[in-house]
Amino acid sequence: MRGILLVAILALSALSCGGSSDCAERLNGTWQGGPMTVTYDFDAGQAELLILGKRGTKTLEMQKCTADEAVILSGDNQILVRFEDADHITIGSAGKVTLRMTRMPARP
């Protein structure tokens, strides 16, 4: 019985890690929406922001990942990301306006 429980725990752990990396892969890159451009780099654990001409860098961590949405921690902000399609997401956090973001082409 312990062996079955251990296998189940390991399988769930592998699935949750795979899910997080799937979301990270889907989000990695540059997104633009309204007054904000953000580049997510989950490999480096950082987000580069450009908001109304001001640049900044924040730490980045995947907290939750499903097929339709992700929860990420960027600096002190918990952000809900909803996947629309390969090139569009909606992001928002508690008490703030949501933004529809479009993936920008990768730089050569």
ZIPE-V456722 format. One line per field, one symbol per residue. psi: psi as a letter, one per 40 degrees, with the letter a starting at -180 (. if undefined). burial: # if it has 24 or more other ideal C-beta (glycine too) atoms within 12 Angstrom, else .. A space follows every 50 residues. Layout:
psi=???
burial=???
This chain:
psi=dddddddddddddddddddddddddddhahihhbehhhhhgddefihhih hfehiihiihhhdihideiihihhbehhhhhhhdadehihiiiheiiihh ihhiiii.
burial=..................##..##.########..#######....###. .......#.###..#...####.#..#.#####.....###.......#. #.#.....
